[in-house]
Amino acid sequence: MRETTRPRFTHGCRGDMLIWMRTTLNVDDDLLRGAKELAARTGRTLTSVLEDALRKVLNRSARGASRRRVKVPVSDQRPGLCPGVNLDHAAALLDLMEQPDVPA
């Protein structure tokens, strides 16, 4: 059974005119299906589910600028290639990469 609801419109005023606008979005079929299922399970409209999802993403994005910095571990190994590795000889390099016990 297809749900029939009155479309929600955004509106604004310009002078003494009331302006109504409707927005059309192209949504991935799987996302739309999931949103419709969530709306049905929770007794909400599809519009309210999509609005809440968009609000969460926008709020998370706004908070992202103030996130705590993460310290990335740095290796204490000396830089450079492993012994026996010569990047100028592709066949020898391939042989080394295919060996099961290549030293780290």
C-alpha positions as CSV (number, residue, x, y, z in Angstrom):
1,M,0.0,0.0,0.0
2,R,1.4,3.3,-1.0
3,E,1.4,6.0,1.6
4,T,-0.1,9.3,0.5
5,T,0.9,12.4,2.4
6,R,0.7,16.0,1.8
7,P,4.0,17.3,0.4
8,R,6.0,19.5,2.7
9,F,7.0,22.8,1.2
10,T,9.5,25.4,2.3
11,H,8.3,28.9,2.2
12,G,9.5,32.4,2.4
13,C,8.1,35.9,2.1
14,R,9.1,38.5,-0.4
15,G,7.3,41.8,0.1
16,D,3.6,40.9,0.4
17,M,4.1,37.6,-1.6
18,L,4.3,34.2,0.1
19,I,6.7,32.0,-1.8
20,W,6.5,28.1,-1.7
21,M,9.3,25.9,-2.9
22,R,9.7,22.2,-3.1
23,T,13.1,20.5,-3.4
24,T,13.7,17.3,-5.5
25,L,16.7,15.1,-4.6
26,N,18.1,12.0,-6.4
27,V,18.7,9.4,-3.6
28,D,20.4,6.0,-4.0
29,D,17.7,3.3,-4.0
30,D,19.2,1.4,-1.0
31,L,19.4,4.6,1.1
32,L,15.8,5.5,0.2
33,R,14.6,2.0,1.0
34,G,16.4,2.1,4.4
35,A,15.1,5.5,5.2
36,K,11.5,4.4,4.4
37,E,11.9,1.3,6.6
38,L,13.1,3.4,9.5
39,A,10.3,5.8,9.0
40,A,7.7,3.0,9.0
41,R,9.3,1.3,12.1
42,T,9.4,4.5,14.1
43,G,6.0,5.9,12.9
44,R,7.7,9.0,11.4
45,T,7.5,10.6,8.0
46,L,10.2,10.0,5.4
47,T,10.8,13.8,5.4
48,S,11.5,13.8,9.2
49,V,13.9,10.9,8.9
50,L,15.9,12.5,6.1
51,E,15.9,15.9,7.9
52,D,17.3,14.3,11.1
53,A,19.9,12.4,9.2
54,L,21.0,15.6,7.4
55,R,21.1,17.6,10.7
56,K,23.3,14.9,12.3
57,V,25.8,15.0,9.4
58,L,25.9,18.8,9.4
59,N,26.3,19.0,13.2
60,R,29.1,16.4,13.1
61,S,30.8,18.3,10.3
62,A,30.6,21.6,12.3
63,R,32.1,19.8,15.4
64,G,34.8,18.2,13.3
65,A,36.9,21.4,13.2
66,S,37.3,21.2,17.0
67,R,38.2,17.6,17.3
68,R,41.1,16.5,19.5
69,R,44.4,15.9,17.7
70,V,45.6,12.3,17.5
71,K,49.2,11.5,17.9
72,V,50.4,9.1,15.2
73,P,53.1,6.7,16.2
74,V,56.4,7.1,14.4
75,S,58.6,4.1,13.6
76,D,62.1,4.0,15.2
77,Q,63.5,2.0,12.3
78,R,66.2,3.5,10.3
79,P,65.0,4.8,6.9
80,G,65.9,3.1,3.7
81,L,65.5,-0.2,1.9
82,C,66.0,-3.6,3.3
83,P,69.3,-5.2,2.5
84,G,69.3,-6.8,-1.0
85,V,66.5,-4.6,-2.4
86,N,67.4,-2.7,-5.5
87,L,64.5,-0.7,-7.0
88,D,66.3,-0.4,-10.4
89,H,65.9,-4.2,-11.0
90,A,62.2,-5.0,-11.2
91,A,62.7,-8.8,-11.8
92,A,64.9,-9.1,-8.7
93,L,62.5,-7.0,-6.7
94,L,59.6,-9.3,-7.8
95,D,61.6,-12.4,-6.7
96,L,62.2,-10.8,-3.3
97,M,58.5,-10.0,-2.8
98,E,57.4,-13.5,-3.7
99,Q,59.7,-15.1,-1.2
100,P,57.8,-16.4,1.8
101,D,60.5,-15.5,4.4
102,V,61.5,-12.0,3.5
103,P,63.2,-10.3,6.4
104,A,61.4,-7.2,7.7
